[in-house]
Amino acid sequence: MTSNERVIQSNLPIVMAITGASGAPYAVRLLEQLVASDRQVWLIVSSHGLRLLRTEMEIDSVDSLRKRVGADSWRRLVTVYDDADRGAAPASGSTRNAGMVICPCSMGTLSAISVGASRSLVERAADVMLKERRLLVLVPRETPLSAIHLQNMLRLSRAGAVILPAAPGFYSRPQSVQELVDFIVARVLDQLGVEHTLTRRWG
């Protein structure tokens, strides 16, 4: 990818999906950082993703998530799509965007994407990323991993997806849970080409 292509992509929306794997703090922090970086976000929250936000962060609705991120910035930068609407903009390959991230990505979602199920907008949008050769970042959070999980990840990696497990490092000697969250979010932002100051770079 040339520098000019990166500049063009930086003006395009990033598709972000939240599904039902544990890891709501990663999702909220990532969304906050994308908005803080003045990036357009097309947001899809699955029903299990909303349940996750409620369970782990007491965010019980998309409106509560909007208040957490900031209503003014949300109104200007975030467009929410219903996961049941497979005819929405992210479902079309002719609609331009800068790629997609699913954070967190459940094993069920990962499995469906790996076989091209496209039963929901999240799954269809991810399928579009693969067929159009666009960036698709998946942030799974599961342990231990079965052979089926690993095979699905390998299949998706070979198809062009980035598998970025929610496995924070400790070499920076984190002092809080927030620093562990930021470690992963920083890696996601790097993949998306979004500048940040969440962590210090090695060396």
C-alpha positions in Angstrom: 0.0 0.0 0.0 1.4 3.4 -1.0 1.4 6.5 1.3 -1.3 8.1 -1.0 -3.6 5.1 -0.6 -3.2 5.3 3.2 -4.1 9.0 3.1 -7.2 8.2 1.1 -8.2 5.4 3.5 -7.8 7.7 6.5 -10.7 9.7 5.2 -12.9 6.6 5.0 -15.0 5.1 7.8 -13.8 2.2 9.9 -16.4 -0.6 10.4 -16.4 -1.7 14.1 -18.3 -4.6 15.5 -18.8 -5.7 19.1 -19.8 -9.3 19.7 -20.3 -11.5 22.7 -16.8 -12.6 23.7 -15.6 -11.3 27.0 -13.6 -8.1 26.6 -16.0 -5.1 26.7 -13.3 -2.8 28.1 -11.3 -3.4 24.9 -14.3 -2.4 22.7 -15.2 0.7 24.7 -11.6 2.0 24.8 -11.1 1.3 21.1 -14.3 3.2 20.2 -13.2 6.1 22.4 -9.8 6.2 20.7 -11.2 6.1 17.2 -13.5 9.0 18.0 -10.8 10.9 19.8 -8.7 10.5 16.6 -11.6 12.0 14.6 -12.3 8.9 12.6 -15.7 8.0 11.2 -17.0 4.8 12.7 -19.7 2.5 11.4 -20.7 0.6 14.5 -22.5 -2.7 14.7 -23.3 -4.2 18.2 -24.7 -7.7 18.2 -27.3 -8.7 20.8 -24.7 -10.7 22.6 -22.3 -7.8 22.3 -24.9 -5.5 24.1 -25.3 -8.1 26.8 -21.6 -8.2 27.2 -21.4 -4.4 27.6 -24.1 -4.6 30.2 -22.5 -7.5 32.1 -18.9 -6.2 32.2 -19.3 -2.4 32.1 -22.9 -1.7 33.1 -23.6 -0.1 29.7 -27.1 -1.3 29.1 -27.9 0.3 25.7 -26.3 1.9 22.7 -27.5 5.2 24.1 -25.5 4.5 27.3 -22.5 3.7 25.1 -23.0 7.0 23.3 -23.0 8.9 26.6 -19.8 7.1 27.6 -18.0 8.1 24.4 -19.4 11.6 24.3 -22.7 12.7 22.6 -21.2 15.5 20.5 -18.4 13.4 19.0 -20.8 10.5 18.6 -23.3 12.6 16.7 -20.6 13.8 14.3 -18.5 10.6 13.8 -20.5 7.4 14.7 -23.2 5.7 12.6 -24.9 2.8 14.2 -26.3 -0.1 12.1 -28.6 -2.9 13.2 -27.0 -6.3 13.2 -30.1 -7.7 11.6 -29.9 -5.4 8.6 -27.9 -7.3 6.0 -28.8 -4.6 3.4 -27.0 -1.8 5.3 -24.0 0.0 3.8 -21.3 -2.3 5.5 -22.8 -5.3 3.7 -21.9 -3.9 0.2 -18.6 -4.3 -1.5 -19.3 -1.2 -3.5 -19.4 0.9 -0.4 -15.9 2.2 0.4 -14.4 2.0 3.9 -11.0 1.7 5.6 -11.5 -1.9 6.9 -13.2 -3.6 9.8 -12.4 -4.6 13.3 -14.4 -7.0 15.5 -13.5 -6.4 19.1 -14.1 -8.6 20.9 -14.7 -11.4 18.5 -16.6 -14.4 19.8 -15.7 -17.9 18.7 -19.2 -18.2 17.2 -18.7 -15.1 15.1 -15.2 -16.2 14.1 -16.5 -19.6 13.1 -19.3 -18.1 11.0 -17.0 -15.8 9.2 -14.6 -18.7 8.5 -17.3 -20.5 6.5 -18.9 -17.5 4.9 -22.2 -17.9 6.8 -23.2 -14.2 6.5 -26.3 -14.6 8.7 -26.0 -11.2 10.3 -24.6 -7.8 9.3 -21.4 -8.4 11.3 -20.8 -11.6 9.5 -21.7 -10.2 6.1 -19.5 -7.1 6.6 -16.6 -9.3 7.5 -17.2 -11.5 4.5 -17.1 -8.3 2.3 -13.8 -7.4 3.8 -12.3 -10.7 2.8 -13.7 -10.8 -0.7 -12.7 -7.2 -1.4 -9.2 -7.8 0.1 -9.7 -5.1 2.7 -8.3 -5.1 6.2 -10.2 -7.3 8.7 -8.9 -7.4 12.3 -10.4 -10.0 14.6 -9.8 -9.7 18.4 -10.7 -13.1 19.9 -10.8 -13.6 23.6 -11.2 -17.3 24.6 -9.1 -19.8 26.5 -8.2 -22.5 26.2 -8.5 -22.8 22.4 -9.8 -26.0 20.8 -8.5 -27.5 17.6 -11.6 -26.2 15.9 -11.0 -22.6 17.1 -7.4 -22.8 15.9 -8.4 -24.2 12.5 -10.9 -21.4 12.0 -8.3 -18.8 12.9 -5.8 -20.4 10.5 -8.4 -20.5 7.7 -9.2 -16.8 8.3 -5.5 -15.8 8.5 -4.9 -17.5 5.1 -7.9 -15.7 3.7 -6.3 -12.4 4.7 -7.7 -11.5 8.1 -5.5 -10.3 11.0 -5.9 -12.5 14.1 -5.1 -10.3 17.1 -5.8 -12.2 20.3 -6.6 -10.1 23.4 -3.4 -11.3 25.1 -1.6 -8.3 26.7 2.1 -8.3 27.3 3.8 -7.5 30.6 7.3 -6.4 29.6 6.2 -2.7 30.1 5.4 -3.6 33.7 1.7 -2.5 33.7 0.4 -1.1 37.0 -3.3 -1.2 36.2 -6.0 -3.1 34.3 -6.4 0.0 32.1 -2.8 -0.3 31.0 -3.4 -4.0 30.0 -6.5 -2.8 28.0 -4.5 -0.1 26.3 -1.8 -2.6 25.3 -4.3 -4.4 23.1 -6.1 -1.4 21.9 -2.8 0.1 20.8 -2.1 -2.9 18.7 -5.5 -2.7 17.0 -5.0 1.0 16.3 -1.6 0.2 14.7 -3.3 -2.3 12.4 -5.9 0.3 11.4 -3.2 2.9 10.8 -4.6 5.2 13.5 -2.0 7.3 15.4 -2.1 7.0 19.2 0.0 7.6 22.3 -1.5 4.8 24.5 1.8 2.9 25.0 5.5 3.5 24.6 7.1 1.8 21.7 9.9 -0.7 22.4 13.4 0.9 22.2 
